[in-house]
Amino acid sequence: MKSERHVLVVSTAVDVATDGVVDGLLKAGTRVTRLNTEDLPFERFITCVMHEGRAALELDDESVPMPTAVWYRRVRVPTRPEGMDPGIYDFCLRETRAALLGGIAGIATRWMSPPEQVWRAELKPFQLQIAADLGLKVPRTLITNDPRRVRQAFDEFKGMIAKPTRGGYVVANGLPHSIYTSEVLAEHLEHLDEARLSPTIYQELIPKRFDIRVTIVGERIFAAAIDSQRDPAARVDWRRTDDPNLGHQRIDLPVALEATLRLLMRKLGLTFGAVDLVLTPEGEYVFLEINPNGQWLWLDDKLDLGITQEVVNWLIQS
């Protein structure tokens, strides 16, 4: 008997994590509607019909059945059509986003995770405050575009890093560039006038034994230690390494820490989250940030954690 479960997946065509989860859902006999957001509005039609106080969503000419779960994974914008005015393009994107999110926001079902909770949780100053309120240790932090305050923090912290307040990518000269967490050195202070161009997160540099990546799916916690300190390129931000063999290992977190991380998820309204921690040489765990839709496939590949299957399991629970 074919399952009546139906999962609506809001993602992009280039997200391989989505590919893996969709494949698992289909193998479990679950109906899947996958919406690759970069297809809107130039490649596909989206229609939201209001009838007797209820909204019905259509993609092209096909009605989207009421889902038993929605996975709000990723949003990616389409390429601007050749010759289209940038202002018109921006207007089309904003209107499309409003139509899509307005069409799905009222769906009364299980969400991984509700869009409004994802947006709020992505605000790093906000998540740092919630984490601190729950008793997690967070680095001393300054968020500013005031060069004078940056210099003061540098003198106070005795070791400082800088990272974006939200996005980790920037498009310059038509090309995307990653923005990594970087150590602030004394010679960088000679260019502090540039700091006024954008608020940035400045934090004390936390000594590391390991970087810790914690993936949380519902109530399940999957933790891995990353041996970032053996590679100078990965010392401050492990994502900068080119070493495919950077050491990873499964770890068990303290029970109290796991309980606090679950509480953090509830406070943020999330059912999925990728948490970055530092384990110091003294054995203390320090909270850095949470990504409401972070990546995990490399952890499944290296450590066979089973995160992909757990996402599938969560989406098909009744």
N, C-alpha and C positions, 0 to 999 in steps of 0.2 A: 504494500500500500504506500503510495507516494506521500511524503510528508507535506503537511499544510503550512510548515514554517516558511516564512518569506523574509529575507534580510535585504534592506536597502543599504547599499554601500555608496557613500559620497567620497570620492577620492580622485586620483589622477591616473592617467594611462602609464606613467613612468614610475609608479611606486611598486617595487617588487614585493614589499610586505603585503600589499593589497592582493597581489597575484596569488601569494601563498595561502592567504586566508580564504579568498574566493574559491580556490581549488579545494580546500578542505571542506567548505560549506557544500559545494556541489557533490563531493564524494559522500557527504553525510545525507544526501537526498534533499537538501534545502534549496528552495527557489531563491535566486539571487537577482536583484536588479542593481547593476553597477552603473553609476553615473560618473563619468570622467569629466570633471568640472571644466577642463580646458576646451571641451567641445561646445560649451555655451558662450555666447549666443550664435556664433558664426557657422557652426557645423550641425547643430541639432536645434530642434524646437522644444521649448518648455512651455507648458500651459497649466495654469491653475484655475480650476472651475469652482466657483462658489454656488452651491445648490442647497437650499433649505438649511442654511447656516453651517454647512460643512464644506471643507475644501477637498478637492480631488486633484491629484497631480497627474499630468500626462507628459510623456517624453515622446517627441515626434507624434505619431498618431496612436500610441499605445498607452492605455491607462495603467498607472502604477498601483497594484493592489495594496491594500493596507498592510504594512509590514509588521511582523512580530518583533522585529528589532531594527534599529538604525545604527549603522557604524559611520560616524562623522569623522573621517580619517584625514583627508587633505583637501585643500582648495588650491587650484593652479589656474592662472589666467591664460587665455589664448594669446597667440601672437597678433599684434596689430596688423590688420589687412593693409596691404600696400596701397598708399594713397589716402588712407583714412586720416583725418585730422586728429591729432593726439587728444584734443579736448573732447571730441565726439566719441573717440575710443574709450576714454575714461568714463564718460557718461554711460555708454553701453555696458561697461563692466559693472558699474555701481547699480544700474537698474537690474541687470541680470542677477547680481548677488541678492538684491532685495526680493526679486521674484522667487528665486530658488529657496532662500532661507525662510522667506515668508510662507512658501508653500509647504515646507516640511516642519517648521518649528512647532506647529500645533499637533503634530502626530503624537497621539497618546500611546506610547509603547516604551520598550526598554531602549535606552540610548547609551552608546559608547562613543563619546560622551556628549551631552547637550552642547550645541554650539556656543550659547551664551556663557556656559561655564568654562569651556575651552578658552574663549577670548579673554575672560577675566583671569584665568589661571596663567595665561601666557605673560601677564604683566609681572615682570620679575620683582619690582619693588613690593608689590602686593603679596606675592608668594613668600618672599623673605619675611615679611611682617607676620604672616600666618604661621610660618615655620617657627619663628622666634616665640610667638605667643604660646605655641604648643610645647615649648621647652627644648626644641632642637637647637643645637649650637650653630650659629651662623657667623661668618666672618664680619669683622668691623667693616662697615660699608658706607661709602659716600657716593651719591648720584648727583652730578652737577655738570654745568658747562662753564663754571667760573674758574679760570686758571689759578686765581689766588687760592681758592679752596683746594684745588688739586695739589698745589705745592705744599700746603699745610698738611694734607693727608699723607703725602709722601714722606715728610719729615716725621710724622707721628707713627705711621705703620711700620717703618723700618723694613720695608719689603712690600711691594704693592703690585697688583695686577689691574688690568683694564679690560672690560668686555662690554658689548652692546647692551642697551637697556631692553631690547626686544629682538630685533632681527639679526641673523647671523650671516646675511648675504647682502651685497650691494652690487648694483649694475653700474659700471663705469666704462665709458666709451663703447657702450653696447655689449659689454661682456660681463657675466656674473663673476663675483669674487667672494670667497668665503672670508668671514671675519672671525678669527680665533681669539680666545683669551690670551693675552700677552702680558709679560712682565714689564713694568714701567721702570726704566733705568734712569740714572742721573742725567745722562746725555739727552734723554727725551724731554727733560724740563726746558731745554733750550727752544723747544717748538710749542710751548704751552699756549700761544695765541690761537693755535688751531683747535684747542680744546673747546673754545667758546662756540664752535660751529654746531655742536650737538651734545646734549647731555649723555654722559657715559657712566657706567658703573665702575667705581674704583673700590677695590677691597684689599685688605691685608693679605699678603701671600702666606698661605697655610702650608707648613711642611707636610710632605706626604710620605707615607709608606706605600699605600696603594690608592689609586682611584677606584671608587666603588660605583658600579651601575646597578640600580635596583629597578626592575620592571615589575609593575603591579597591574594585575588583571583581575578586576573584581576584588576578592579578598586574598587571592594568591600572590605570593611574593617570590620573585626570582632574583637572586643576588649574585653578582660576579665581581671579583677583584681583578683589576687591570694593573699589571706590573709596569706602570708608566715611567717609573724613575730609573729604569735601566737604559732608557733611550733619551739622550739630551733633547731631541726634537719633541718628545712627548712629555717632558717634565712639567710644563705649565698647563698644556692642553694636549691630552693624549690623542686627539683627533688629527694632530699635525704629523704624526709619524708616518713614514713610508714603510715601516717594518711589518710585513704581513704575519710575522711570527711573534709579535708582541705578546708577552705572557698573559694568559687569562686563567682563572680558576673559579670554580664554584665556592661560595662561602655561605655560612649560616650567620645571619645577623642576630644580635642580642634580642631576646623576646620583647623587652620593653621598647626597643627601637622599632621593631616591626609593628607593635601596637600603635606607636606614635605616627608612623608613616601611614597606616590605615586610617587613622583619625585625620591626618592631613588630607588624604584623598576625599574623605567625607566632607571636610570643611570646604574644600575646593569644588565639590560637586562632581568629581571625576570618577569614572569606572575604569580608566586606563591612565597610566602615568609612567614616565621614565625619569627616575630620580638620580641625580648625580651627587655623590657624597665623597668626602675625603676621609681615609683612615690615616691618622697621624702616626708617627713613630711611637708615640706614647699610648696608642690604642684608643684614641678618642675619635668619634665619628662627627664630622662637620658637614652640615647641609650646604650645598652650593645652589642647586636649582631643580625644578621639575619641568619636564617637557610633556604637555598633555597628549602629544601624539608623536613621541619619539620613536627612533628606530630600534630594532632588536634582532634582526635576522642574523647578524654576524655572531651574536651570542648563541643562537640555536645552532649555527654552523660549527662554532668552536667547541661548545660545551654540551650540545644536545639538551638544552634546558626544556624544550617543549612549549615555548611561549606561543608560537603560532597556533598550535593545537588548543592551547588554553583560550586564546581569543575566539577560535571557532566554537569551543565548548560554551563560552559565555554567551555568544550570539544566538546559539540554538537552544539555550535553556528556556523552558516555558515559564 
